[in-house]
Every structure is written in C-alpha cells, then in structure tokens.
Amino acid sequence: MGKLFPRKGKDQEKIVTSVKRYTRQLGLRAKAHQKRAEVARKNAKIALQRGEKQRAKNYLIQYKNYQIKVDRIHNIRAKFDRQIEAIEEGTAIAQSGDLFTQMRDELKSISIKASPVKIAEVAEDSEMYVSEIEEAGDILAGDPEIDLGIDVSSELNQLETEMLLDASGELPSTSGDVPEYISEYDLEEEEVSTKEKLEDEIEKLRKELES
C-alpha cells in the first residue's frame, strides 16, 4: 500500500543526497581513469622513442579504453545531474504552487469580505439601523400635546389676542430686539434662594418664640 503514496520530503532529500554522493564517487573514478589514460599516452610516446611500435600501439589501446570509460562516466553523471536538477526545480515549483494556492485562498477570503456587494449590503444595513435609532429617538421624544392629550389651541388663540391688544391691534415686530427666553436654571436658583430665605425666617421666628 505504501507504494501508492508519493514520497515524503525526507525521502526525497535522502534520494538526492544518495545520488549526489554516488555522482561524486563517479567523478573520482573518472579522474583516476583520466590519469591512467594520460600515463598510457605518455608510455606510448616512450615506446615509439624506443622503437617499440607494437608496445606503443598497446599503450594507445589502453589510452583509448580509459578515455571511453571517462566519457561513459561523464554521460552517466550528466543524466544523474539532470534528474537531480529536475527534482530540485520541481520541488521549488511545487512549493511555489502551494504558496500561490494559499495566497489565492486568502485573496478569495478577503474578496468575499470586501466585495462591493457585501460592502453595499453593510452600508445599507448601517443606514437602516441609523434610521431605526433616529425613529426610536423621535418616538421617545414624542409630541407632548399628543402624548399628554392636552389641546392648547384655545390657549394659543387667546395668547395671540392678548398680544394683539397689547400692540394696538398689531403683532409685535421681530425685526428689533428679540426678548430672550427665561432660563429654567435661573428659576431653580431663584426658588432655592426663596426657600433659603423662608427657612431663615422660620428659624428666626422659632427663636423668638423660644425666648
């Protein structure tokens, strides 16, 4: 069953490490064959100098044989190197693909939260809630005339009549100085002052009765 599953990262690293170790061994072997080839060629020259033509041929055969081995090792190493490069490059591409997938998913999540439709819905809901709050405030504030059930129409007409009589049949002009409203705070202070004065008078009276 294990063969059906892809190799894990550690297995991949182990394979690459083993292959690189093996290709280094091949390189050392190729280097040794190259030295033997050079020695065989030098011996071939020496054999010719000695007039030993057949021996020179034998040395050249050794030289060629070692060269063939060197070329074969180089070809094997090139294939292994190509496979290692493919594994390393494929791993990098796969990692890049994973990162792109993660970024795509993150962007998708963000786009859902920040989509124009979603933002429009949120803005619309916010405006609706603001309107509802303002409407609730209006309900709480209410209209005193309606809430208390008091009709002041006749009182308002009477007040306007009194103002017309005071102004010789004309409503007072608002172009001049407009009188300011009486502050309820001032009335409260006045009531406190009056209450304090009344208490002082009661205290004085009490003392007079006791004496």
C-alpha positions in Angstrom: 0.0 0.0 0.0 2.9 2.4 0.8 4.0 2.4 -2.9 0.7 4.0 -3.8 1.5 7.2 -1.9 4.1 9.8 -3.0 7.4 10.0 -1.3 7.6 12.5 1.6 10.1 15.4 1.8 12.6 13.5 3.9 12.6 10.5 1.5 13.2 12.9 -1.4 16.1 14.6 0.4 17.5 11.1 1.2 17.4 10.2 -2.5 19.0 13.4 -3.7 21.8 13.1 -1.0 22.5 9.4 -2.1 22.6 10.3 -5.8 25.0 13.3 -5.2 27.3 11.0 -3.1 27.3 8.5 -5.9 28.0 11.0 -8.6 30.9 12.3 -6.6 32.3 8.7 -6.5 31.8 8.6 -10.2 33.8 11.8 -10.6 36.7 10.4 -8.6 36.6 7.3 -10.7 36.6 9.3 -13.9 39.5 11.4 -12.6 41.5 8.2 -11.9 40.8 6.8 -15.4 41.9 10.1 -16.9 45.2 9.9 -15.1 45.7 6.3 -16.3 44.8 7.5 -19.8 47.5 10.2 -19.7 50.1 7.8 -18.4 49.3 5.3 -21.2 49.7 8.0 -23.8 53.0 9.1 -22.4 54.1 5.5 -22.4 53.1 5.2 -26.0 55.4 8.1 -26.8 58.2 6.5 -24.9 57.7 3.2 -26.7 58.0 4.9 -30.1 61.1 6.6 -28.9 62.5 3.2 -28.0 61.5 1.8 -31.4 58.9 -0.5 -29.8 56.0 0.2 -32.2 53.7 -2.7 -31.1 54.1 -1.7 -27.4 53.2 1.8 -28.4 50.0 0.5 -30.0 49.1 -1.4 -26.8 49.6 1.7 -24.7 47.4 3.7 -27.1 44.7 1.0 -26.8 44.8 1.4 -23.1 44.6 5.2 -23.5 41.6 4.9 -25.7 39.9 2.4 -23.4 40.4 4.7 -20.4 39.0 7.6 -22.4 35.9 5.6 -23.3 35.4 4.9 -19.6 35.8 8.5 -18.7 33.3 9.6 -21.4 30.8 6.9 -20.2 31.1 8.1 -16.6 30.6 11.7 -17.7 27.5 10.7 -19.5 26.1 8.8 -16.5 26.9 11.8 -14.2 25.2 14.2 -16.7 22.0 12.0 -16.5 22.0 11.9 -12.8 22.7 15.7 -12.5 19.8 16.3 -14.9 17.5 14.2 -12.7 18.6 16.0 -9.6 18.1 19.4 -11.1 14.6 18.3 -12.2 13.8 17.1 -8.7 15.1 20.3 -7.1 13.4 22.5 -9.7 10.2 20.5 -9.5 10.2 20.8 -5.7 10.6 24.6 -5.9 7.8 24.8 -8.5 5.6 22.6 -6.2 6.3 24.9 -3.2 5.6 27.9 -5.3 2.3 26.3 -6.4 1.4 25.7 -2.7 2.2 29.3 -1.9 0.1 30.5 -4.8 -2.7 28.3 -3.7 -2.6 29.7 -0.2 -2.4 33.3 -1.4 -5.3 32.6 -3.8 -7.4 31.2 -0.9 -6.5 34.2 1.2 -7.4 36.6 -1.5 -10.7 34.8 -2.1 -11.5 35.1 1.6 -10.6 38.8 1.6 -12.6 39.4 -1.6 -15.7 37.8 -0.1 -15.4 40.0 2.9 -14.6 43.2 0.9 -16.7 42.6 -2.1 -18.7 45.6 -3.5 -21.9 43.7 -3.0 -21.0 42.9 0.6 -19.9 46.4 1.4 -23.1 47.8 -0.2 -25.2 45.5 1.9 -23.3 46.5 5.1 -23.7 50.2 4.2 -27.4 49.7 3.5 -27.9 47.9 6.8 -26.0 50.5 8.7 -28.2 53.3 7.2 -31.3 51.3 8.1 -30.1 50.8 11.7 -29.3 54.6 11.9 -32.8 55.4 10.6 -34.3 53.0 13.1 -32.4 54.5 16.0 -33.4 58.0 14.9 -37.0 56.9 14.7 -36.8 55.3 18.1 -35.4 58.7 19.4 -38.3 60.5 17.8 -40.8 58.1 19.4 -39.2 58.6 22.8 -39.1 62.4 22.4 -42.7 62.3 21.1 -45.1 65.2 20.8 -46.2 66.5 24.3 -49.5 67.7 23.0 -50.3 64.2 21.7 -48.6 62.2 24.4 -50.2 64.1 27.2 -53.5 64.5 25.4 -53.6 68.3 26.0 -55.2 70.6 23.4 -53.7 74.1 23.7 -55.3 75.6 20.6 -57.7 77.8 22.5 -55.0 79.0 24.9 -52.7 79.8 21.9 -55.5 81.8 20.3 -56.2 83.7 23.5 -52.5 84.5 23.9 -52.2 85.8 20.4 -55.3 88.0 21.0 -53.7 89.4 24.2 -50.5 90.2 22.3 -52.6 92.0 19.5 -54.4 94.1 22.1 -51.1 95.0 23.8 -49.6 96.0 20.5 -52.7 98.1 19.4 -54.1 95.5 17.1 -50.7 94.5 15.5 -48.4 91.6 16.2 -45.1 92.8 17.7 -42.4 93.1 15.1 -39.5 90.6 15.3 -37.1 93.0 13.4 -36.0 94.7 16.6 -34.5 93.3 19.8 -35.9 89.8 20.4 -36.5 89.1 24.1 -34.6 86.1 25.4 -36.3 83.1 27.0 -36.2 82.8 30.7 -33.8 80.1 31.8 -35.2 77.3 33.9 -31.9 77.2 35.6 -32.4 80.8 36.8 -35.8 79.9 38.1 -34.4 77.0 40.0 -31.8 79.3 41.6 -34.5 81.8 42.4 -36.6 79.0 44.0 -33.6 77.8 46.1 -32.9 81.4 47.2 -36.6 81.9 48.2 -36.6 78.6 50.1 -33.5 79.5 52.0 -34.9 82.9 52.9 -38.1 81.2 54.1 -36.2 78.8 56.2 -34.2 81.7 57.7 -37.4 83.5 58.6 -38.9 80.3 60.2 -35.7 79.8 62.2 -35.8 83.4 63.5 -39.5 83.0 64.4 -38.8 79.8 66.2 -36.0 81.5 68.2 -38.3 84.4 69.1 -41.0 82.0 70.4 -38.5 80.2 72.5 -37.1 83.4 74.1 
